[in-house]
Amino acid sequence: MIIVNVKENESIDKALKRFKKKFERTGVLKEIRRRSFFEKPSISRRNEKIKAEYRQKFLEEQN
């Protein structure tokens, strides 16, 4: 559960912004989107492999 304490003389906008940032860090929304449809294990492994190859290529180019 996310708790955001509103300080004295703090605007609601700032408190809401802190809440949104905390919520984003938990990864709940990302997990919901990931589970919204079924993905075969073979496809998920393939996607992970493609992402890893892309990251590796990107890091090699920087050096």
C-alpha positions as CSV (number, residue, x, y, z in Angstrom):
1,M,0.0,0.0,0.0
2,I,1.3,3.4,-1.0
3,I,1.3,6.1,1.7
4,V,2.0,9.7,0.9
5,N,2.0,12.1,3.9
6,V,1.0,15.6,2.9
7,K,3.2,18.1,4.7
8,E,2.1,21.4,6.1
9,N,1.6,24.1,3.5
10,E,2.2,21.6,0.7
11,S,-0.1,21.8,-2.3
12,I,-2.2,18.8,-3.3
13,D,-0.5,18.9,-6.7
14,K,2.9,18.2,-5.3
15,A,1.6,15.4,-3.1
16,L,-0.2,13.9,-6.1
17,K,3.0,14.1,-8.1
18,R,4.9,12.2,-5.3
19,F,2.1,9.6,-5.3
20,K,2.3,9.1,-9.0
21,K,6.1,8.7,-8.9
22,K,5.8,6.1,-6.1
23,F,3.1,4.3,-8.0
24,E,5.2,4.2,-11.1
25,R,8.2,2.7,-9.2
26,T,6.1,-0.2,-7.9
27,G,5.6,-1.5,-11.5
28,V,1.9,-2.4,-10.9
29,L,0.7,-0.8,-14.1
30,K,3.4,-2.5,-16.1
31,E,2.5,-5.9,-14.7
32,I,-1.2,-5.4,-15.4
33,R,-0.4,-4.5,-19.0
34,R,1.9,-7.6,-19.3
35,R,-0.8,-9.9,-18.0
36,S,-3.6,-8.4,-20.0
37,F,-3.1,-11.1,-22.8
38,F,-1.5,-14.5,-22.9
39,E,1.9,-14.8,-24.5
40,K,3.3,-18.2,-25.3
41,P,6.5,-19.0,-23.4
42,S,8.4,-19.6,-26.6
43,I,7.4,-16.1,-27.9
44,S,8.4,-14.4,-24.6
45,R,11.8,-16.2,-24.6
46,R,12.3,-15.0,-28.2
47,N,11.4,-11.4,-27.3
48,E,13.9,-11.5,-24.4
49,K,16.6,-12.8,-26.6
50,I,16.0,-10.1,-29.2
51,K,16.1,-7.4,-26.5
52,A,19.3,-8.8,-25.1
53,E,20.9,-8.8,-28.5
54,Y,19.8,-5.2,-29.1
55,R,21.2,-4.1,-25.7
56,Q,24.5,-5.9,-26.4
57,K,24.8,-4.3,-29.9
58,F,24.0,-0.9,-28.4
59,L,26.7,-1.3,-25.7
60,E,29.3,-2.4,-28.2
61,E,28.7,0.6,-30.4
62,Q,29.3,3.0,-27.4
63,N,32.7,1.6,-26.7
